[in-house]
Amino acid sequence: MPPSLIAVAERQEPLEAQPAPLPLADWLPGEGAWEVELGFGKGRYLLRRAAEDPGVRFLGIEVVSRYYRMVRRRMRLRGLDNLMLLRGEALYLLATTLPRGFARAVHVYFPDPWPKARHQKRRLFEADTVDLVLGLLAPGGRLFFATDFSEYGGRVGRLLASHPDLELTRRRGWPEGPRTNYEMKYEREGRPIVRWEARCAAAGGLHPEGRAAVVAAVARDSDDRE
Ligand SMILES: C[S@@+](CC[C@H](N)C(=O)[O-])C[C@H]1O[C@@H](n2cnc3c(N)ncnc32)[C@H](O)[C@@H]1O
């Protein structure tokens, strides 16, 4: 995998040269609230929101270099000085690099559902990974999610509903209409879309099943060492 990168309109550097947790305000100074999009693809939502809300600071994460470069080019052409991009794998960056509890919103639209068991470690919404995603949110922050895979949407809904810190709402659409490139395409095709909004009432809680899985893994590891 190519090295992780960080970019704002006027600057790009390898992420490995940065301290952890990443000092976000050194890259985008100011008082504006933060919003994060994981897997921004061709960047329709992120670029539009950054242009419409100059007082908000946006952070986008995308693993595919081609999309990262495309959105970076557009960010620079449009002179967006409230947008920061990270090229890298989201779960890895969440676990190793990003600060916690800073965002008022996290957006995840049409994430790859990774249906094969061997790809499970890449899923953002499993009991033992969901807290990495939710950990970005400040208390009172909101997660926005959409997918066209009904079964997957149901599974994510059940996972979020069983989290003790979340208040879950099923959304039928967004006030401004379709948000991302995929949502626009799928709405045009008439595909059903599952959308969730989850408000994080408190910060720092863990999904009970995820916590149990981690505790069991640590116990197994300790047994192996005896
Ligand atoms: C199906 S596309 C949806 C793109 C965009 N959100 C939309 O709705 O138009 C999923 C995107 O998430 C990115 N992605 C998938 N897994 C990722 C991960 N673990 N970390 C970062 N990006 C990821 C993919 O590269 C792809 O651009």
The ligand as an ORCA input file, in Angstrom:
! r2SCAN-3c Opt
* xyz 0 1
  C     -18.711      2.597     -2.555
  S     -17.621      3.918     -2.408
  C     -18.635      5.280     -1.857
  C     -17.958      6.619     -2.073
  C     -18.733      7.829     -1.516
  N     -18.873      7.755     -0.087
  C     -20.087      7.909     -2.161
  O     -21.093      7.642     -1.473
  O     -20.147      8.277     -3.337
  C     -16.721      3.508     -0.937
  C     -15.491      4.371     -0.796
  O     -14.910      4.128      0.460
  C     -13.514      3.927      0.291
  N     -13.096      3.025      1.358
  C     -13.533      1.751      1.557
  N     -12.957      1.201      2.643
  C     -12.157      2.167      3.140
  C     -11.295      2.214      4.252
  N     -11.180      1.152      5.059
  N     -10.603      3.356      4.488
  C     -10.752      4.429      3.671
  N     -11.548      4.445      2.595
  C     -12.253      3.339      2.340
  C     -13.391      3.311     -1.078
  O     -12.099      3.468     -1.607
  C     -14.453      4.071     -1.851
  O     -13.955      5.285     -2.369
*
